[in-house]
Amino acid sequence: MDPVVALVISLSCILLLSLWRQRSGRLRLPPGPMPLPILGNILQIDVKNISKSLTNLSKAYGPVFTVYFGTRPTVVLHGYEAVKEALIDHGEVFSGRGSFPMIERVTKGLGILLTTGNRWKVMRRFSVMTLKNFGMGKRSIEDRIQEEARCLVEELRKTESSPCDPTFLLSCAPCNVIFSIIFHNRFHYKDQHFLNLMRKLNENVAILSSPWIQLGHIPQTEFTTEALVSLVNDLFGAGTETTSTTLRYGLLLLLKHTEVTAKVKEEIDHVIGRHRSPCMQDRSSMPYTEAVLHEIQRYIDLVPINTPHAVTCDINFRNYFIPKGTTIITSLTSVLHDNKEFPNPEKFDPGHFLDERGKFKKSDYFIPFSIGKRICAGEGLARMELFLILTTILQNFHLKSVVDPKDIDTTPVFNGFVSVPPAYQICFIPV
């Protein structure tokens, strides 16, 4: 047989097999757009804004639908009800972790962020217990954050009110907090070892932010040196960049919305004053500041499509059959930007978290840390850092933009795995 003919026949067979497998699987899964052989639905999804593409698809296929990244089906849950039903009502079944072949090759399936099954349960339990033993949720952690906030203020003073990009300094502070918790020691912001670690963390986040990250012997004890290294790496990765990005985005929003900043500073002056550091006890007396912090996290939608989950066993969900191991995407955007819970969700408005009397108002739709079994283990730490660092900055500085506030663009430069604010310059004017 002619080699060319044989090649054509072979490729045809592969395409037919792919079509057959996709068709047979689609008959049981939730509905969704017709996938192409091998490519799946990748041409129907804007890889620079996956979240928006999924929102558009939900208008056609409802809150539970299927898309294909390559030949692998992924079930998408869109809207609060579907996300809650899966991650809370069926939390154990949806507690698996989606596949990241490229990352798994590096981590060897260790750590906590991307592990699943018994390994994840063991490491999650161990990390939560250890962090509590190290002072998580206690005054000792608050003291460490306050110390770091004061060090950050001193570094910001060195800018001498000149325009600067705050990215580096705002990344250093959360990183040093993790250092002080794990190693009981912080680093100077110009320490070479510290700078090398920061560079590696930034490189890892750049890789994780790529939408292409999804296309690509078990030891008797989980407590190996290699596993511990992976766990610490996850703590730095998840506990540093996310908080620093939120701080950076928060300052950008405060630069643009000067009336909001003025109200927060007024509340700081009234409750805290100028002669002591902010503490967590102040939080309950500062409803407007609390609303602003919540609105920053809601508005920026830091992780739009969450870290992918997977079902740990076959499940019938809303009259659809989802087989064991299927990757699940939960759209946090669809919850944080729900227009019934948050009128005009695309507008930055602290009023979303205030009642008619100006008191702070909680919302079940506020899930920037996700919900359910795999909710972020560092939520408490992150919320402490955001409150203490931002209030300390505003207590000590006036924020000044180098452009007219109305001309500030708060649109993320990339909306893949993580929402990142555009680069900007800011002046920290001492009070």
Secondary structure, 3 states (H helix, E strand, C coil): CCHHHHHHHHHHHHHHHHHHHHHHHHCCCCCCCCCECCCECHHHCCCCEHHHHHHHHHHHHCCEEEEEECCEEEEEEECHHHHHHHHHHCCCHHHEECCCHHHHHHHCCCCCCCCCHHHHHHHHHHHHHHHHHCCCCCHHHHHHHHHHHHHHHHHHHCCCCCCECCHHHHHHHHHHHHHHHHHCCCCCCCCHHHHHHHHHHHHHHHHHCCHHHHCCCCCCCCCCHHHHHHHHHHHHHHHHHHHHHHHHHHHHHHHHCHHHHHHHHHHHHHHCCCCCCCCHHHHHHCHHHHHHHHHHHHHHCCCCCCCCEECCCCEEECCEEECCCCEEEEECHHHHCCCCCCCCCCCCCHHHHECCCCCECCCCCCCCCCCCCCCCCCHHHHHHHHHHHHHHHHHHEEEEECCCHHHCCCCCCEECCCEECCCCCEEEEEC
